Amino acid sequence: MGDGWVARLLELSDARSRLRLVPALGGAVADMQARLPDGTEQPVLRPWPGTEAGVFGVGMNLLVPFSNRISGGGFAFDPGEGETFHPLAPNLTGEPFPIHGDGFQKPWQVVSQSATQAVLALEDGAIGPYRYSAEATYRLNDGTLHAGLRITNKGRELPFGGGFHPWFPRGAETRLTFDHKGVWLEDAQHLPTREVSAAEWGQAAFASGAPLPEGLINNAFTRWPGTVTIAQPHLGIDLRMTADTDLDTAIVYSPGAQSGFFCFEPVSHPVDAHNMAGMPGLKRLAHGATLEFAMQLEWQSRA
């Protein structure tokens, strides 16, 4: 993608929402707008400034074949043959560890499109030992975004995971409400150190609704039941995101109040699960086996 490169955008639209997709940037959602009763539009996902913002400037990334970081240069896994070390090199400039797989870095092809639905496909997923294909389905129904992701293992048996990486606008009055049982603390390299209980974490009580902290937040919230509500008074809307039961970890990230955004990522496993005992949340897929994830994002007017 050189200077002057222009992304092809696909637009889905119904009476309540408008969604743009950018297949060439990892099959991502570029942005999503709520059509309010007064005829105005407000952003559901962070507005997309264009291709110059790069792969993490979109409204929502797809995470395949794993989520977040893998430490130690790779992971050990080889069912039935004794453990074999599978190396994984960093895939982003400035990142010391591989992160989020490679699906978000590759162009996806358009399989089909209608006014309210599009299907995108990636046939050549390949990072470290992983060889896979993936298909993403985006659909609008009465203003609600339904997103589905299917991953097929095209290589040897390996532990797979993934999820969704939405980016939301952040205002001074933004509030999050969600339940969770545990929280992973992290070190300076954004790797997990230990899991503590929600009570021990002792910061914002998200179970009863709370603002994001003023400074950095970058934690994995475990045993998340799959529902979060997001109050956005400055936009005049409230959001509700739900995810299927396989996506029971929620990663909340924001550099701070000045950033103007935050992420709430429904994913299948904690950070660096490949190097944790039992590989929590990861699914062993034999050659040809598939893994599917789904989430929904709806909005309501506060008027």
Steps between C-alpha positions, in 0.01 A plus 500: 500500500693800375426869475167572339361156581122515535303240694186352357216550744187291528197664659220318679196701600155469652256751647690522831870448426768543236812282491808525279745213446856522371589149373858594404581592861457161661131464418434771758201716582602853404226667703139474613246781535173512692215679322321687777126581494577869429676403176856554622770235521730416790798260505444161657863404429790744485485700174743385231738774376613303195776263396774729632399390852618144427362165611420621852321813383182312411178451696541126561775249421466123461740296714611168347646245569565635852448810710760729651863417582699175509824522696823302495542484125219246458338211687536127565231269364493166321219259595598139529865553407646683797517877502652677202590868509326705231679831439303819439675821396370853574265621227476876572769765503570607858337193653741251662245216481265367233157653553144431380594244233530618140137522383485871581805564278377333182248595232176301508292418194132588458297179466156661490323825583142622532355820643524369856753214491851426376718189514880536483763227476870452566651192335872537575530556875856407600691607811767286664375140494140601418340439162132582486212660315231724648160641412331804653129579472367847580126563513277790603158416643286782641817702561686221681831377366533121496859390440610140452847355453583146387857364499607178324832333579685419176817374672603273785307476827558815704328712770283768338320803637390848400223751535403857419677830567250790498618859554245733663484878544584606855348805668523640851165337589558161335403221740546122475288239677602134492559205732822304534662269753871565453749754364845438358764749609777578251867595496679775308500284185121452521536135595287348778654467846223361720124471506319667789135502601274784398492616864878489534548703184339784692458750218185605316202286600385419149232261627292800607611738224817706511715734294830390358805599703666828406827325415588180317278196524607180325359202688339168412178444696435128536182296529312784336140384439483657154307826546613859544302824490674822404342834586600778259313810622715735290374319188140460615510119476551190711661184364462135587747241380448127542729213408468123489619283787836415339596868528514515880801729539460876454807714445449865584758742363538876493821705524315757709225759498687719251497226234132541416451124455487169683481136395279228642618178335298178532761226454534129563804495725724708730816671379784247444269203562730296273759508777263443794430165662215332314489774232173645639241594239694365203343222290701215350406476134596203288563549130170603337325579828325833553444750779222760502443821696215751496412835655224760474509876547179698541421858592212694650431872501514675837238751387 
